[in-house]
Amino acid sequence: MDKFLVETAIYRVSLSDGFDLLKLHLVCYSSGFNNTIKSSLRKLFIVLGILTVLLSSFVLTFHNVTVRVLFSEHLVLGLFLIGGYVKPDLQNSFLLMFMRMLLVVPLMASLSFKLYPSAWTELQDLFTRKRRDVLIQALGCGVLMFVYIASLYIAIGLIPTGIALTLFFTYPVFTALLSWRFFGQRPTLFRWLVMAIILVGSALTIPQSSATYSSHTIAIGIFASFAAGIVYAFYCIIAQKCLEKFHPIPFTWISFACTLLLSGISLLFWPGKNAQLDWTPLWIGSIFSGLVSFLGHTLNNVGIRMVGASTASIIGSSSPALTALVAWISINETLNVIQSVGIGVVTLGIALLSAEGFVKSLKIRS
């Protein structure tokens, strides 16, 4: 039997490597043993990336439900009747974005320098000629974030939260098509079929006109949901390229800072009638939604860096089911049988795509 010696050293990997993790360093005389360990660590890295994106999806559900309550009155946890502080229109979407980012962007800046000390250096390097392409990509993602959040806010305010998120989360279909266009990642026949399943499931969730939801309201909500999904697909594709050369923490800060700036400019040129608003609950809701949004987006960007944009978007598409569940528990927002089946079909399609992406990632990284 071959003899081998293994020396181990356990230490913390800094956030510059994409996540905070106990890393195992092995020096051994048996190359076969060493390759086995490396393969196991690669698989562990993929699993951690998947869990990171799933955690991001769960955290962001609370942001979505909070926005829904700010736009329409609900009985929260069966105890408190609150909400409906602003109308779900474009001007109030800009207002909520601005209030949320006004508090979160400075907080994010202070935390970024503590969590990732090199953040300021990387931000300064963006303005050098050799990093200009990364700067353009980061700023472009900031503009896209502003557009998709504004559209999604309108959708959440007009139609049930779970349905708005289900329609929004058709974005993996558009992400896959964009990955084919820009990265040459042609979808397989299996993926085409599953993407068709996702679109069919999304169609089943579309609400019918009623006393609560007029056909005009539903049409605007559906259009806003799909528009947000398409814009977010572009965000994911550009983010994947940018995060190859730029760390997730300063990248996320730039996206949020651009959203703050653009929403502020929008309010200057298109002010609403805000004199009679109840500002205290609006600020409380904005603070809470901002904090969970920051955490969710940071985790998602870390996940993109670990498993890629296409895989991250597929895994993260479990959010509609999670959002519908959280909305049902917290604000008693119910769906009919057909809509529930639609969300289930979308979730099934996402699970199938996730399985395909996970197996493919294992083969590539092995």
C-alpha positions as a Markdown table, in Angstrom:
| # | Residue | x | y | z |
|---|---|---|---|---|
| 1 | Met | 0.0 | 0.0 | 0.0 |
| 2 | Asp | 1.3 | 3.5 | -0.9 |
| 3 | Lys | 2.1 | 5.7 | 2.0 |
| 4 | Phe | 1.1 | 9.3 | 2.0 |
| 5 | Leu | 1.3 | 12.2 | 4.3 |
| 6 | Val | -1.5 | 14.8 | 4.7 |
| 7 | Glu | -0.8 | 18.2 | 6.2 |
| 8 | Thr | -3.9 | 20.2 | 6.9 |
| 9 | Ala | -4.4 | 23.9 | 7.6 |
| 10 | Ile | -7.9 | 25.3 | 8.2 |
| 11 | Tyr | -8.3 | 29.1 | 7.8 |
| 12 | Arg | -10.9 | 31.6 | 6.8 |
| 13 | Val | -11.2 | 32.6 | 3.2 |
| 14 | Ser | -11.8 | 36.4 | 2.9 |
| 15 | Leu | -14.8 | 37.8 | 1.0 |
| 16 | Ser | -12.5 | 38.6 | -1.9 |
| 17 | Asp | -12.9 | 34.9 | -2.8 |
| 18 | Gly | -16.6 | 35.3 | -3.1 |
| 19 | Phe | -17.8 | 33.9 | 0.3 |
| 20 | Asp | -16.7 | 33.4 | 3.9 |
| 21 | Leu | -15.9 | 29.7 | 4.3 |
| 22 | Leu | -13.6 | 27.4 | 6.1 |
| 23 | Lys | -11.1 | 26.2 | 3.5 |
| 24 | Leu | -9.1 | 23.0 | 3.8 |
| 25 | His | -5.6 | 23.0 | 2.4 |
| 26 | Leu | -4.1 | 19.6 | 1.7 |
| 27 | Val | -0.5 | 18.7 | 0.9 |
| 28 | Cys | -0.1 | 15.0 | 0.2 |
| 29 | Tyr | 2.1 | 12.5 | -1.5 |
| 30 | Ser | -0.8 | 10.6 | -3.0 |
| 31 | Ser | -2.0 | 12.3 | -6.2 |
| 32 | Gly | -5.1 | 10.1 | -6.3 |
| 33 | Phe | -6.1 | 11.1 | -2.8 |
| 34 | Asn | -5.5 | 14.7 | -3.6 |
| 35 | Asn | -7.7 | 14.7 | -6.7 |
| 36 | Thr | -10.5 | 13.1 | -4.8 |
| 37 | Ile | -10.4 | 15.8 | -2.2 |
| 38 | Lys | -10.3 | 18.5 | -4.8 |
| 39 | Ser | -13.3 | 17.0 | -6.6 |
| 40 | Ser | -15.2 | 16.9 | -3.3 |
| 41 | Leu | -14.4 | 20.5 | -2.6 |
| 42 | Arg | -15.6 | 21.5 | -6.0 |
| 43 | Lys | -18.9 | 19.7 | -5.5 |
| 44 | Leu | -19.2 | 21.4 | -2.1 |
| 45 | Phe | -18.6 | 24.8 | -3.7 |
| 46 | Ile | -21.5 | 24.1 | -6.1 |
| 47 | Val | -23.8 | 23.0 | -3.3 |
| 48 | Leu | -22.9 | 26.1 | -1.3 |
| 49 | Gly | -23.7 | 28.3 | -4.3 |
| 50 | Ile | -27.1 | 26.7 | -4.7 |
| 51 | Leu | -27.9 | 27.1 | -1.0 |
| 52 | Thr | -26.8 | 30.8 | -1.3 |
| 53 | Val | -29.2 | 31.5 | -4.1 |
| 54 | Leu | -32.1 | 29.7 | -2.3 |
| 55 | Leu | -31.4 | 31.7 | 0.8 |
| 56 | Ser | -31.5 | 34.9 | -1.3 |
| 57 | Ser | -34.9 | 33.9 | -2.7 |
| 58 | Phe | -36.3 | 33.3 | 0.7 |
| 59 | Val | -35.1 | 36.6 | 2.1 |
| 60 | Leu | -36.4 | 38.6 | -0.9 |
| 61 | Thr | -39.9 | 37.2 | -0.3 |
| 62 | Phe | -40.2 | 39.4 | 2.8 |
| 63 | His | -39.3 | 42.4 | 0.7 |
| 64 | Asn | -42.0 | 41.6 | -1.8 |
| 65 | Val | -44.7 | 41.1 | 0.9 |
| 66 | Thr | -43.7 | 44.4 | 2.5 |
| 67 | Val | -44.1 | 46.3 | -0.8 |
| 68 | Arg | -47.5 | 44.7 | -1.2 |
| 69 | Val | -48.6 | 45.9 | 2.2 |
| 70 | Leu | -47.4 | 49.4 | 1.5 |
| 71 | Phe | -49.5 | 49.6 | -1.6 |
| 72 | Ser | -52.7 | 47.9 | -0.3 |
| 73 | Glu | -54.3 | 47.3 | 3.1 |
| 74 | His | -54.0 | 43.8 | 4.6 |
| 75 | Leu | -54.6 | 41.9 | 7.9 |
| 76 | Val | -51.0 | 41.0 | 8.8 |
| 77 | Leu | -50.7 | 37.7 | 10.7 |
| 78 | Gly | -54.4 | 37.9 | 11.4 |
| 79 | Leu | -53.8 | 40.6 | 14.0 |
| 80 | Phe | -53.0 | 44.0 | 12.5 |
| 81 | Leu | -54.9 | 45.8 | 9.8 |
| 82 | Ile | -52.3 | 47.9 | 8.1 |
| 83 | Gly | -51.2 | 49.1 | 4.7 |
| 84 | Gly | -52.5 | 50.9 | 1.7 |
| 85 | Tyr | -50.4 | 54.0 | 2.3 |
| 86 | Val | -49.7 | 54.9 | -1.4 |
| 87 | Lys | -51.3 | 54.1 | -4.7 |
| 88 | Pro | -49.5 | 51.5 | -7.0 |
| 89 | Asp | -48.3 | 53.9 | -9.7 |
| 90 | Leu | -45.0 | 54.8 | -11.2 |
| 91 | Gln | -44.5 | 58.0 | -9.2 |
| 92 | Asn | -45.0 | 56.1 | -5.9 |
| 93 | Ser | -42.7 | 53.3 | -7.1 |
| 94 | Phe | -40.0 | 55.9 | -7.5 |
| 95 | Leu | -40.8 | 57.3 | -4.0 |
| 96 | Leu | -40.6 | 53.9 | -2.3 |
| 97 | Met | -37.3 | 53.1 | -4.1 |
| 98 | Phe | -35.9 | 56.5 | -3.1 |
| 99 | Met | -36.8 | 56.1 | 0.6 |
| 100 | Arg | -35.5 | 52.6 | 0.7 |
| 101 | Met | -32.2 | 53.4 | -1.0 |
| 102 | Leu | -31.7 | 56.7 | 0.9 |
| 103 | Leu | -31.1 | 54.7 | 4.0 |
| 104 | Val | -29.6 | 51.5 | 2.6 |
| 105 | Val | -26.9 | 52.9 | 0.3 |
| 106 | Pro | -25.0 | 54.7 | 3.2 |
| 107 | Leu | -25.5 | 51.7 | 5.4 |
| 108 | Met | -24.3 | 49.4 | 2.7 |
| 109 | Ala | -21.2 | 51.5 | 2.1 |
| 110 | Ser | -20.2 | 51.4 | 5.8 |
| 111 | Leu | -20.7 | 47.6 | 5.9 |
| 112 | Ser | -19.0 | 47.0 | 2.6 |
| 113 | Phe | -15.7 | 48.5 | 3.8 |
| 114 | Lys | -15.9 | 46.3 | 7.0 |
| 115 | Leu | -16.8 | 43.1 | 5.2 |
| 116 | Tyr | -14.5 | 43.7 | 2.3 |
| 117 | Pro | -11.7 | 46.1 | 3.1 |
| 118 | Ser | -10.6 | 46.2 | -0.6 |
| 119 | Ala | -14.0 | 47.6 | -1.7 |
| 120 | Trp | -12.8 | 51.2 | -1.9 |
| 121 | Thr | -9.6 | 50.3 | -3.8 |
| 122 | Glu | -11.7 | 48.3 | -6.3 |
| 123 | Leu | -14.1 | 51.2 | -6.7 |
| 124 | Gln | -11.2 | 53.6 | -7.4 |
| 125 | Asp | -9.7 | 51.2 | -9.9 |
| 126 | Leu | -12.9 | 51.2 | -11.9 |
| 127 | Phe | -12.0 | 54.7 | -13.1 |
| 128 | Thr | -8.8 | 53.6 | -14.7 |
| 129 | Arg | -8.6 | 53.0 | -18.4 |
| 130 | Lys | -8.0 | 49.3 | -18.1 |
| 131 | Arg | -11.2 | 48.8 | -16.0 |
| 132 | Arg | -13.5 | 51.0 | -18.0 |
| 133 | Asp | -15.4 | 48.1 | -19.4 |
| 134 | Val | -16.1 | 46.8 | -15.9 |
| 135 | Leu | -17.3 | 50.3 | -14.9 |
| 136 | Ile | -19.7 | 50.4 | -17.8 |
| 137 | Gln | -21.1 | 47.0 | -17.0 |
| 138 | Ala | -21.5 | 47.9 | -13.3 |
| 139 | Leu | -23.3 | 51.2 | -14.1 |
| 140 | Gly | -25.4 | 49.4 | -16.8 |
| 141 | Cys | -26.6 | 46.9 | -14.1 |
| 142 | Gly | -27.5 | 49.8 | -11.9 |
| 143 | Val | -29.7 | 51.3 | -14.6 |
| 144 | Leu | -31.3 | 47.9 | -15.2 |
| 145 | Met | -32.0 | 47.4 | -11.5 |
| 146 | Phe | -33.8 | 50.8 | -11.3 |
| 147 | Val | -36.0 | 49.8 | -14.3 |
| 148 | Tyr | -36.9 | 46.3 | -13.2 |
| 149 | Ile | -37.6 | 47.3 | -9.5 |
| 150 | Ala | -39.9 | 50.1 | -10.7 |
| 151 | Ser | -41.8 | 47.7 | -13.0 |
| 152 | Leu | -42.0 | 45.0 | -10.3 |
| 153 | Tyr | -43.3 | 47.4 | -7.7 |
| 154 | Ile | -46.2 | 48.4 | -10.0 |
| 155 | Ala | -47.0 | 44.7 | -10.6 |
| 156 | Ile | -46.9 | 43.8 | -6.9 |
| 157 | Gly | -49.2 | 46.7 | -6.1 |
| 158 | Leu | -51.8 | 45.8 | -8.8 |
| 159 | Ile | -52.0 | 42.0 | -8.7 |
| 160 | Pro | -51.5 | 39.4 | -6.0 |
| 161 | Thr | -47.9 | 39.1 | -4.8 |
| 162 | Gly | -47.4 | 35.4 | -5.7 |
| 163 | Ile | -48.8 | 35.9 | -9.2 |
| 164 | Ala | -46.7 | 39.0 | -9.9 |
| 165 | Leu | -43.6 | 37.1 | -8.8 |
| 166 | Thr | -44.5 | 34.0 | -10.9 |
| 167 | Leu | -44.8 | 36.1 | -14.0 |
| 168 | Phe | -41.6 | 38.0 | -13.2 |
| 169 | Phe | -39.8 | 34.7 | -12.7 |
| 170 | Thr | -40.3 | 33.7 | -16.2 |
| 171 | Tyr | -36.9 | 35.5 | -16.6 |
| 172 | Pro | -34.9 | 32.3 | -16.6 |
| 173 | Val | -36.4 | 31.7 | -20.1 |
| 174 | Phe | -35.1 | 35.0 | -21.3 |
| 175 | Thr | -31.8 | 34.5 | -19.4 |
| 176 | Ala | -31.3 | 31.2 | -21.2 |
| 177 | Leu | -32.0 | 32.8 | -24.6 |
| 178 | Leu | -29.6 | 35.7 | -23.8 |
| 179 | Ser | -27.0 | 33.2 | -22.7 |
| 180 | Trp | -27.4 | 31.5 | -26.1 |
| 181 | Arg | -27.0 | 34.8 | -27.9 |
| 182 | Phe | -24.1 | 36.3 | -25.9 |
| 183 | Phe | -22.2 | 33.2 | -24.5 |
| 184 | Gly | -23.1 | 30.6 | -27.2 |
| 185 | Gln | -24.8 | 28.4 | -24.6 |
| 186 | Arg | -27.5 | 26.8 | -26.9 |
| 187 | Pro | -30.5 | 25.4 | -24.9 |
| 188 | Thr | -30.9 | 21.7 | -25.2 |
| 189 | Leu | -34.2 | 20.1 | -26.4 |
| 190 | Phe | -34.9 | 19.2 | -22.8 |
| 191 | Arg | -34.5 | 22.9 | -21.7 |
| 192 | Trp | -36.7 | 24.1 | -24.6 |
| 193 | Leu | -39.5 | 21.8 | -23.3 |
| 194 | Val | -39.1 | 22.8 | -19.7 |
| 195 | Met | -39.1 | 26.5 | -20.6 |
| 196 | Ala | -42.4 | 25.9 | -22.5 |
| 197 | Ile | -43.8 | 24.3 | -19.3 |
| 198 | Ile | -42.8 | 27.3 | -17.3 |
| 199 | Leu | -44.6 | 29.7 | -19.7 |
| 200 | Val | -47.7 | 27.5 | -19.6 |
| 201 | Gly | -47.7 | 27.5 | -15.8 |
| 202 | Ser | -47.3 | 31.3 | -15.8 |
| 203 | Ala | -50.3 | 31.6 | -18.1 |
| 204 | Leu | -52.4 | 29.6 | -15.6 |
| 205 | Thr | -51.7 | 32.0 | -12.8 |
| 206 | Ile | -53.1 | 35.0 | -14.7 |
| 207 | Pro | -56.0 | 36.3 | -12.6 |
| 208 | Gln | -59.5 | 36.9 | -14.1 |
| 209 | Ser | -61.2 | 40.2 | -13.9 |
| 210 | Ser | -63.4 | 40.6 | -10.8 |
| 211 | Ala | -64.7 | 43.2 | -8.4 |
| 212 | Thr | -61.3 | 43.3 | -6.8 |
| 213 | Tyr | -59.2 | 43.4 | -10.0 |
| 214 | Ser | -60.5 | 45.1 | -13.2 |
| 215 | Ser | -59.3 | 43.9 | -16.6 |
| 216 | His | -57.3 | 47.1 | -17.0 |
| 217 | Thr | -55.5 | 46.7 | -13.7 |
| 218 | Ile | -54.7 | 43.0 | -14.5 |
| 219 | Ala | -53.4 | 44.0 | -17.9 |
| 220 | Ile | -51.0 | 46.6 | -16.5 |
| 221 | Gly | -49.9 | 44.2 | -13.7 |
| 222 | Ile | -49.2 | 41.4 | -16.2 |
| 223 | Phe | -47.3 | 43.7 | -18.6 |
| 224 | Ala | -45.2 | 45.2 | -15.7 |
| 225 | Ser | -44.4 | 41.7 | -14.4 |
| 226 | Phe | -43.1 | 40.4 | -17.7 |
| 227 | Ala | -41.2 | 43.7 | -18.4 |
| 228 | Ala | -39.5 | 43.4 | -15.1 |
| 229 | Gly | -38.5 | 39.8 | -15.8 |
| 230 | Ile | -37.0 | 40.7 | -19.2 |
| 231 | Val | -35.0 | 43.5 | -17.8 |
| 232 | Tyr | -33.8 | 41.4 | -14.9 |
| 233 | Ala | -32.6 | 38.7 | -17.4 |
| 234 | Phe | -30.4 | 41.4 | -19.0 |
| 235 | Tyr | -29.2 | 42.3 | -15.5 |
| 236 | Cys | -28.2 | 38.7 | -14.7 |
| 237 | Ile | -26.3 | 38.3 | -18.0 |
| 238 | Ile | -24.3 | 41.5 | -17.6 |
| 239 | Ala | -23.7 | 40.8 | -13.9 |
| 240 | Gln | -22.2 | 37.4 | -14.8 |
| 241 | Lys | -19.6 | 39.1 | -17.0 |
| 242 | Cys | -19.0 | 41.9 | -14.5 |
| 243 | Leu | -18.6 | 39.6 | -11.5 |
| 244 | Glu | -15.8 | 37.7 | -13.3 |
| 245 | Lys | -13.6 | 40.8 | -12.7 |
| 246 | Phe | -15.4 | 42.6 | -9.9 |
| 247 | His | -16.4 | 41.6 | -6.3 |
| 248 | Pro | -20.1 | 41.2 | -5.5 |
| 249 | Ile | -20.2 | 43.6 | -2.5 |
| 250 | Pro | -19.0 | 46.8 | -4.3 |
| 251 | Phe | -20.9 | 45.7 | -7.4 |
| 252 | Thr | -24.2 | 45.5 | -5.4 |
| 253 | Trp | -23.5 | 48.9 | -3.8 |
| 254 | Ile | -23.1 | 50.5 | -7.3 |
| 255 | Ser | -26.4 | 49.0 | -8.4 |
| 256 | Phe | -28.2 | 50.3 | -5.4 |
| 257 | Ala | -26.5 | 53.7 | -5.6 |
| 258 | Cys | -27.6 | 54.1 | -9.2 |
| 259 | Thr | -31.1 | 53.2 | -8.2 |
| 260 | Leu | -31.0 | 55.9 | -5.5 |
| 261 | Leu | -29.7 | 58.5 | -7.9 |
| 262 | Leu | -32.2 | 57.7 | -10.7 |
| 263 | Ser | -35.2 | 57.5 | -8.5 |
| 264 | Gly | -34.3 | 60.8 | -6.9 |
| 265 | Ile | -33.9 | 62.4 | -10.4 |
| 266 | Ser | -37.3 | 60.9 | -11.4 |
| 267 | Leu | -39.0 | 62.4 | -8.4 |
| 268 | Leu | -37.5 | 65.8 | -9.2 |
| 269 | Phe | -38.9 | 65.8 | -12.7 |
| 270 | Trp | -42.1 | 63.9 | -11.9 |
| 271 | Pro | -43.2 | 64.7 | -8.3 |
| 272 | Gly | -46.3 | 63.2 | -6.9 |
| 273 | Lys | -48.9 | 64.5 | -4.4 |
| 274 | Asn | -47.2 | 63.5 | -1.2 |
| 275 | Ala | -48.4 | 66.1 | 1.3 |
| 276 | Gln | -51.1 | 63.8 | 2.9 |
| 277 | Leu | -49.0 | 60.7 | 3.1 |
| 278 | Asp | -48.6 | 58.8 | 6.4 |
| 279 | Trp | -44.8 | 59.0 | 6.5 |
| 280 | Thr | -44.1 | 57.0 | 9.7 |
| 281 | Pro | -45.2 | 53.5 | 8.4 |
| 282 | Leu | -43.8 | 54.4 | 5.0 |
| 283 | Trp | -40.3 | 54.9 | 6.5 |
| 284 | Ile | -40.6 | 51.8 | 8.7 |
| 285 | Gly | -41.6 | 49.7 | 5.7 |
| 286 | Ser | -38.9 | 51.2 | 3.6 |
| 287 | Ile | -36.2 | 50.5 | 6.2 |
| 288 | Phe | -37.2 | 46.9 | 6.5 |
| 289 | Ser | -37.6 | 46.2 | 2.8 |
| 290 | Gly | -34.3 | 47.9 | 2.1 |
| 291 | Leu | -32.4 | 45.8 | 4.6 |
| 292 | Val | -33.8 | 42.5 | 3.4 |
| 293 | Ser | -33.4 | 43.6 | -0.2 |
| 294 | Phe | -29.7 | 44.4 | 0.4 |
| 295 | Leu | -29.1 | 41.0 | 2.0 |
| 296 | Gly | -31.0 | 39.2 | -0.7 |
| 297 | His | -29.3 | 40.9 | -3.7 |
| 298 | Thr | -25.8 | 40.4 | -2.1 |
| 299 | Leu | -26.5 | 36.7 | -1.6 |
| 300 | Asn | -27.8 | 36.4 | -5.1 |
| 301 | Asn | -24.7 | 38.1 | -6.6 |
| 302 | Val | -22.4 | 35.9 | -4.6 |
| 303 | Gly | -24.4 | 32.9 | -5.9 |
| 304 | Ile | -24.1 | 34.1 | -9.5 |
| 305 | Arg | -20.3 | 34.2 | -9.0 |
| 306 | Met | -20.3 | 30.7 | -7.6 |
| 307 | Val | -22.6 | 28.9 | -10.1 |
| 308 | Gly | -23.2 | 31.3 | -13.0 |
| 309 | Ala | -26.1 | 33.5 | -14.0 |
| 310 | Ser | -28.1 | 30.8 | -15.8 |
| 311 | Thr | -27.9 | 28.3 | -13.0 |
| 312 | Ala | -28.5 | 31.0 | -10.3 |
| 313 | Ser | -31.6 | 32.3 | -12.1 |
| 314 | Ile | -33.0 | 28.8 | -12.5 |
| 315 | Ile | -32.5 | 27.9 | -8.8 |
| 316 | Gly | -33.8 | 31.3 | -7.7 |
| 317 | Ser | -37.0 | 30.8 | -9.6 |
| 318 | Ser | -38.3 | 28.9 | -6.6 |
| 319 | Ser | -39.2 | 32.4 | -5.3 |
| 320 | Pro | -42.8 | 32.5 | -6.7 |
| 321 | Ala | -43.8 | 29.4 | -4.6 |
| 322 | Leu | -42.0 | 30.8 | -1.6 |
| 323 | Thr | -43.6 | 34.2 | -2.0 |
| 324 | Ala | -47.1 | 32.8 | -2.4 |
| 325 | Leu | -46.5 | 30.7 | 0.7 |
| 326 | Val | -45.2 | 33.7 | 2.8 |
| 327 | Ala | -48.0 | 35.9 | 1.5 |
| 328 | Trp | -50.6 | 33.4 | 2.4 |
| 329 | Ile | -49.2 | 33.0 | 6.0 |
| 330 | Ser | -48.5 | 36.6 | 6.7 |
| 331 | Ile | -51.2 | 38.6 | 4.9 |
| 332 | Asn | -53.7 | 35.8 | 4.0 |
| 333 | Glu | -53.4 | 36.4 | 0.3 |
| 334 | Thr | -55.1 | 33.3 | -1.3 |
| 335 | Leu | -55.1 | 31.9 | -4.8 |
| 336 | Asn | -57.6 | 29.8 | -6.6 |
| 337 | Val | -57.0 | 26.2 | -7.6 |
| 338 | Ile | -55.9 | 27.0 | -11.2 |
| 339 | Gln | -53.5 | 29.7 | -10.0 |
| 340 | Ser | -52.0 | 27.3 | -7.4 |
| 341 | Val | -51.6 | 24.6 | -10.1 |
| 342 | Gly | -49.9 | 27.2 | -12.3 |
| 343 | Ile | -47.4 | 28.1 | -9.6 |
| 344 | Gly | -46.9 | 24.3 | -9.0 |
| 345 | Val | -46.2 | 23.8 | -12.7 |
| 346 | Val | -43.7 | 26.7 | -12.7 |
| 347 | Thr | -42.0 | 25.2 | -9.7 |
| 348 | Leu | -41.8 | 21.8 | -11.3 |
| 349 | Gly | -40.3 | 23.4 | -14.4 |
| 350 | Ile | -37.7 | 25.2 | -12.3 |
| 351 | Ala | -36.9 | 22.0 | -10.4 |
| 352 | Leu | -36.3 | 20.2 | -13.7 |
| 353 | Leu | -34.0 | 22.9 | -15.0 |
| 354 | Ser | -32.2 | 23.1 | -11.7 |
| 355 | Ala | -31.5 | 19.4 | -11.9 |
| 356 | Glu | -30.1 | 19.7 | -15.5 |
| 357 | Gly | -28.0 | 22.7 | -14.6 |
| 358 | Phe | -26.7 | 21.1 | -11.4 |
| 359 | Val | -25.6 | 17.9 | -13.2 |
| 360 | Lys | -24.0 | 19.9 | -16.0 |
| 361 | Ser | -22.1 | 22.0 | -13.5 |
| 362 | Leu | -20.8 | 18.9 | -11.7 |
| 363 | Lys | -19.5 | 17.5 | -15.0 |
| 364 | Ile | -17.8 | 20.7 | -16.1 |
| 365 | Arg | -16.1 | 21.3 | -12.7 |
| 366 | Ser | -15.0 | 17.7 | -12.1 |
